[in-house]
Amino acid sequence: MEISLASATYTPLAQPVKSSKQEKPQENQTPAVTATEKKEALKEHNSKESQALRSLQARDREVRAHEQAHLAVAGRYANSGVNLEYQRGADGQLYAVGGDVKIDISVVPGDPKATEQKAETIRRAALAPANPSPQDHKIASQAISIANGARAELLEQSLAFKKEQQEANSQSSKSDSSQSYQLNERLARSGAVSSNPTNAASHQQIDSYI
């Protein structure tokens, strides 16, 4: 960036009076900017440029570190690499001033456990940078909501499974009671309580069968 230092223009207040006396032409009527003033102005200009450039360089480092932190934790859930927005500095170089990483936050169909694990990874990825942005916090909140929904679904499935197990155990218990009753009936009919060898053989056969 350059600036131009304009010098003031001298304007006479009235028409000069003619004189028969020859006057020597005046030279350098316009006040000149001194070398010291030029030097100070240039120094101030360069200082501002240097400060702006240092600010851009710091912003570039911050943006790149921020987005890389997202990408490193997101892993396979990142749909893209780091997308950066640039600004050209006074030195002609491009510096990153903004950026983003696209992350898949959809649920895993039919698998609440995998959905819960995925949502937790996304939450950590959103909050990975040293200074998460408002958008980062928004994504983290969405991930927490998804994880809570998945946990609720897991709990519902667990309760349904326990209920099925209880019903199956109840049916099994009833079946065992019925079989035990039938065995007792068979033993009674075969006279298992007698000492008759035939009855004893019959008893042994029933035991083997069961």
TIDO-860550 format. One line per field, with one value per residue (C-alpha): residue number from 0; chain; x, y, z. Coordinates in nm, 3 decimals, decimal comma. Each point is the difference from the previous one (the first is absolute). Layout:
N
num (NUM_...)
cadena (A_...)
east (X_...)
north (Y_...)
up (Z_...)
//
This chain:
210
num (0_1_2_3_4_5_6_7_8_9_10_11_12_13_14_15_16_17_18_19_20_21_22_23_24_25_26_27_28_29_30_31_32_33_34_35_36_37_38_39_40_41_42_43_44_45_46_47_48_49_50_51_52_53_54_55_56_57_58_59_60_61_62_63_64_65_66_67_68_69_70_71_72_73_74_75_76_77_78_79_80_81_82_83_84_85_86_87_88_89_90_91_92_93_94_95_96_97_98_99_100_101_102_103_104_105_106_107_108_109_110_111_112_113_114_115_116_117_118_119_120_121_122_123_124_125_126_127_128_129_130_131_132_133_134_135_136_137_138_139_140_141_142_143_144_145_146_147_148_149_150_151_152_153_154_155_156_157_158_159_160_161_162_163_164_165_166_167_168_169_170_171_172_173_174_175_176_177_178_179_180_181_182_183_184_185_186_187_188_189_190_191_192_193_194_195_196_197_198_199_200_201_202_203_204_205_206_207_208_209)
cadena (A_A_A_A_A_A_A_A_A_A_A_A_A_A_A_A_A_A_A_A_A_A_A_A_A_A_A_A_A_A_A_A_A_A_A_A_A_A_A_A_A_A_A_A_A_A_A_A_A_A_A_A_A_A_A_A_A_A_A_A_A_A_A_A_A_A_A_A_A_A_A_A_A_A_A_A_A_A_A_A_A_A_A_A_A_A_A_A_A_A_A_A_A_A_A_A_A_A_A_A_A_A_A_A_A_A_A_A_A_A_A_A_A_A_A_A_A_A_A_A_A_A_A_A_A_A_A_A_A_A_A_A_A_A_A_A_A_A_A_A_A_A_A_A_A_A_A_A_A_A_A_A_A_A_A_A_A_A_A_A_A_A_A_A_A_A_A_A_A_A_A_A_A_A_A_A_A_A_A_A_A_A_A_A_A_A_A_A_A_A_A_A_A_A_A_A_A_A_A_A_A_A_A_A_A_A_A_A_A_A)
east (0,000_0,127_-0,099_0,075_0,108_-0,145_0,159_-0,205_-0,048_0,088_-0,272_0,071_-0,247_0,002_0,140_0,364_0,069_0,196_0,326_0,249_0,260_0,101_-0,068_0,170_-0,249_-0,076_0,069_-0,144_-0,314_-0,169_0,090_0,178_-0,050_0,322_0,195_-0,058_-0,379_0,014_0,212_-0,239_-0,305_0,162_0,105_-0,356_-0,138_0,244_-0,077_-0,373_0,065_0,227_-0,257_-0,276_0,224_0,089_-0,370_-0,074_0,281_-0,128_-0,353_0,127_0,169_-0,306_-0,241_0,214_0,052_-0,373_-0,116_0,270_-0,119_-0,351_0,130_0,230_-0,277_-0,284_0,189_-0,222_-0,300_0,161_-0,147_0,276_0,341_0,055_-0,170_0,169_-0,089_0,295_0,098_0,300_0,249_0,214_0,284_-0,212_-0,042_-0,335_-0,092_-0,284_-0,259_-0,279_-0,079_-0,213_-0,007_-0,317_-0,105_-0,270_-0,236_-0,268_-0,110_0,105_-0,323_-0,114_0,301_-0,049_0,325_0,202_-0,197_0,089_0,370_-0,005_-0,175_0,258_0,282_-0,169_-0,045_0,370_0,094_-0,214_0,164_0,353_0,144_0,138_-0,272_-0,314_-0,216_-0,376_-0,057_0,221_-0,207_-0,318_0,127_0,107_-0,352_-0,153_0,234_-0,100_-0,367_0,063_0,191_-0,279_-0,254_0,213_0,035_-0,376_-0,048_0,256_-0,180_-0,331_0,151_0,153_-0,332_-0,178_0,262_-0,032_-0,376_0,033_0,245_-0,236_-0,288_0,216_0,114_-0,358_-0,107_0,297_-0,092_-0,357_0,125_0,234_-0,284_-0,220_0,271_0,064_-0,368_-0,017_0,300_-0,162_-0,312_0,203_0,180_-0,324_-0,153_0,307_0,011_0,353_-0,042_-0,031_0,294_-0,114_0,302_-0,219_-0,101_0,362_0,101_-0,282_0,117_0,353_-0,124_-0,194_0,304_0,204_-0,265_-0,010)
north (0,000_0,342_0,350_0,328_0,307_0,305_0,338_0,313_0,249_0,362_0,245_0,375_0,220_0,291_0,096_0,106_0,372_0,082_0,175_0,149_-0,166_-0,344_-0,258_-0,334_-0,286_-0,184_-0,370_-0,288_0,182_-0,331_-0,120_-0,329_-0,306_-0,050_-0,321_-0,061_0,020_-0,241_-0,238_0,011_-0,052_-0,296_-0,145_0,025_-0,156_-0,290_-0,052_-0,031_-0,241_-0,212_-0,011_-0,102_-0,267_-0,143_-0,010_-0,191_-0,246_-0,065_-0,048_-0,243_-0,216_0,008_-0,098_-0,287_-0,141_0,037_-0,191_-0,267_-0,071_-0,064_-0,223_-0,207_-0,102_-0,034_-0,271_-0,198_0,219_0,299_0,037_0,231_0,132_0,350_0,271_0,339_0,360_0,223_0,365_0,149_0,179_0,305_-0,234_-0,156_-0,332_-0,165_-0,058_-0,212_0,210_-0,258_-0,363_-0,305_-0,381_-0,180_-0,276_-0,265_0,018_-0,242_-0,297_-0,358_-0,167_-0,286_0,018_0,231_-0,117_0,101_0,326_0,076_-0,063_0,210_0,290_-0,003_0,018_0,294_0,180_-0,037_0,111_0,313_0,100_-0,107_0,350_0,214_0,261_-0,161_0,236_0,051_-0,232_-0,262_0,016_-0,033_-0,319_-0,137_0,060_-0,181_-0,294_-0,018_-0,004_-0,282_-0,200_0,042_-0,121_-0,305_-0,081_0,024_-0,242_-0,238_0,010_-0,072_-0,297_-0,129_0,018_-0,176_-0,276_-0,052_-0,022_-0,264_-0,195_0,011_-0,122_-0,279_-0,104_0,001_-0,225_-0,230_-0,023_-0,092_-0,264_-0,150_-0,017_-0,172_-0,254_-0,070_-0,057_-0,235_-0,194_-0,044_-0,125_-0,253_-0,118_-0,043_-0,199_-0,226_-0,077_0,133_-0,011_-0,385_-0,238_-0,200_-0,041_0,079_0,327_0,081_-0,054_0,222_0,273_-0,017_0,042_0,312_0,151_-0,061_0,156_0,318)
up (0,000_-0,087_0,105_-0,180_0,187_-0,171_0,045_0,062_-0,285_0,050_-0,115_-0,012_0,192_-0,252_-0,336_0,029_-0,048_-0,313_0,059_-0,229_0,208_-0,129_0,266_0,020_-0,048_0,322_-0,006_0,198_0,120_0,105_0,350_-0,044_0,222_0,182_-0,024_0,369_-0,044_-0,291_0,201_0,298_-0,222_-0,173_0,333_0,134_-0,318_0,015_0,368_-0,072_-0,285_0,217_0,278_-0,243_-0,148_0,340_0,085_-0,322_0,067_0,353_-0,131_-0,263_0,264_0,223_-0,279_-0,123_0,351_0,074_-0,307_0,027_0,356_-0,135_-0,278_0,221_0,242_-0,254_-0,189_-0,237_0,077_-0,176_-0,350_-0,118_0,083_0,134_-0,210_0,044_-0,084_-0,091_0,011_-0,180_0,220_-0,073_-0,096_-0,275_0,183_0,074_0,365_0,140_0,183_0,030_-0,066_0,067_-0,004_-0,111_0,242_-0,041_0,299_-0,125_0,211_-0,082_-0,122_0,220_0,232_0,300_0,161_-0,305_-0,015_0,362_-0,064_-0,317_0,174_0,279_-0,255_-0,173_0,332_0,078_-0,352_0,028_0,328_-0,094_-0,078_0,280_-0,060_-0,147_-0,204_0,054_-0,297_0,165_0,319_-0,208_-0,166_0,340_0,136_-0,298_0,058_0,367_-0,099_-0,251_0,262_0,255_-0,254_-0,074_0,372_0,045_-0,289_0,151_0,335_-0,169_-0,182_0,324_0,184_-0,286_0,000_0,376_-0,034_-0,271_0,218_0,296_-0,214_-0,143_0,348_0,120_-0,287_0,068_0,368_-0,085_-0,244_0,263_0,252_-0,254_-0,087_0,369_0,056_-0,297_0,135_0,336_-0,171_-0,197_0,310_0,184_-0,283_-0,035_0,375_0,044_0,377_-0,017_0,037_-0,307_-0,238_-0,298_0,157_0,080_-0,362_-0,112_0,239_-0,133_-0,355_0,093_0,171_-0,314_-0,213_0,203)
//
